[in-house]
Amino acid sequence: MQRYTSFAEFWPYYLSEHSRAATRAWHYAGTSLVVLLGLAALFTGSWLLLAAMPLAGYFFAWISHWRIERNRPATFTYPLWSLAADFKMWGLWLTGRLGPELKRAGVR
């Protein structure tokens, strides 16, 4: 198995592990829910919502990897880079700039 020593090396690998649009869509749903839970906790003072954030994010991500992509989530090997890459992918998707990144990584 390839070992990545920088986020820049890891990023194309991360995108290749999310090659199916449905996998990415499940990730977007989970990441969006994480952000909404964080904002809700901030605005309501209900800090218990913070505990739900990892559950929401990982549920959507892991289901998509096991049922759609049929691969092992990168979180198990690269937990912090995977978290950063998930938010990067989500942000690029929200701003309409993900396509060129997928193309560079060889993902259709």
C-alpha positions as CSV (number, residue, x, y, z in Angstrom):
1,M,0.0,0.0,0.0
2,Q,1.3,3.5,-0.9
3,R,2.2,5.7,2.0
4,Y,1.5,9.4,1.6
5,T,3.8,11.9,3.3
6,S,1.9,15.1,2.4
7,F,-1.6,16.2,2.0
8,A,-0.8,17.3,-1.6
9,E,0.1,13.6,-2.4
10,F,-2.9,12.3,-0.5
11,W,-5.5,14.6,-2.2
12,P,-5.5,12.8,-5.7
13,Y,-5.7,9.5,-3.9
14,Y,-8.6,10.7,-1.8
15,L,-10.5,11.8,-4.9
16,S,-9.8,8.5,-6.6
17,E,-11.4,6.8,-3.6
18,H,-14.5,8.9,-4.2
19,S,-14.8,8.2,-7.9
20,R,-18.6,7.7,-8.0
21,A,-20.8,10.7,-7.9
22,A,-23.2,8.9,-5.5
23,T,-20.4,8.4,-3.0
24,R,-19.5,12.1,-3.2
25,A,-23.2,13.0,-2.8
26,W,-23.5,11.0,0.4
27,H,-20.3,12.7,1.7
28,Y,-21.8,16.1,0.8
29,A,-25.0,15.2,2.8
30,G,-23.0,14.1,5.8
31,T,-20.6,17.1,5.8
32,S,-23.5,19.5,5.3
33,L,-25.3,17.9,8.3
34,V,-22.0,18.2,10.4
35,V,-21.9,21.9,9.6
36,L,-25.6,22.4,10.4
37,L,-25.2,20.5,13.7
38,G,-22.2,22.7,14.6
39,L,-24.1,25.9,13.8
40,A,-27.1,24.7,15.7
41,A,-25.0,23.9,18.7
42,L,-23.4,27.4,18.5
43,F,-26.7,29.3,18.1
44,T,-28.8,27.2,20.6
45,G,-26.1,26.5,23.2
46,S,-27.1,22.8,23.0
47,W,-23.6,21.4,23.1
48,L,-24.8,17.9,23.0
49,L,-25.3,18.4,19.3
50,L,-21.5,18.5,19.0
51,A,-21.5,14.8,20.0
52,A,-23.7,14.0,17.0
53,M,-21.3,15.6,14.5
54,P,-18.9,12.7,14.1
55,L,-21.8,10.2,14.0
56,A,-23.5,12.2,11.2
57,G,-20.4,12.6,9.1
58,Y,-19.0,9.1,9.4
59,F,-22.4,7.4,9.0
60,F,-22.9,9.0,5.5
61,A,-19.3,8.5,4.5
62,W,-18.9,4.9,5.6
63,I,-22.2,3.8,4.2
64,S,-21.2,5.3,0.8
65,H,-17.8,3.5,0.8
66,W,-19.2,0.1,1.8
67,R,-22.4,0.2,-0.3
68,I,-21.5,2.3,-3.3
69,E,-17.8,2.6,-3.8
70,R,-17.0,-0.8,-2.2
71,N,-13.7,0.3,-0.8
72,R,-12.2,0.9,2.7
73,P,-12.6,4.5,3.9
74,A,-9.3,6.4,3.9
75,T,-10.3,7.6,7.4
76,F,-8.9,4.3,8.9
77,T,-5.4,5.0,7.5
78,Y,-5.3,8.8,7.3
79,P,-7.9,10.2,9.7
80,L,-6.8,13.9,9.8
81,W,-6.1,14.2,6.1
82,S,-9.4,12.5,5.3
83,L,-11.2,14.9,7.4
84,A,-9.5,17.9,5.8
85,A,-10.0,16.4,2.3
86,D,-13.7,15.8,3.0
87,F,-14.1,19.5,3.8
88,K,-12.0,20.5,0.9
89,M,-14.0,18.4,-1.5
90,W,-17.3,19.7,0.0
91,G,-16.1,23.3,-0.3
92,L,-15.0,22.8,-3.9
93,W,-18.3,21.2,-4.7
94,L,-20.2,24.1,-3.1
95,T,-18.3,26.6,-5.2
96,G,-18.5,24.6,-8.4
97,R,-14.7,24.1,-8.6
98,L,-14.5,20.3,-8.0
99,G,-14.6,19.2,-11.6
100,P,-11.1,20.3,-12.5
101,E,-9.7,18.6,-9.4
102,L,-11.5,15.4,-10.3
103,K,-10.1,15.6,-13.8
104,R,-6.6,16.1,-12.6
105,A,-6.9,13.1,-10.3
106,G,-8.2,11.0,-13.2
107,V,-11.7,10.7,-11.9
108,R,-14.6,11.0,-14.3
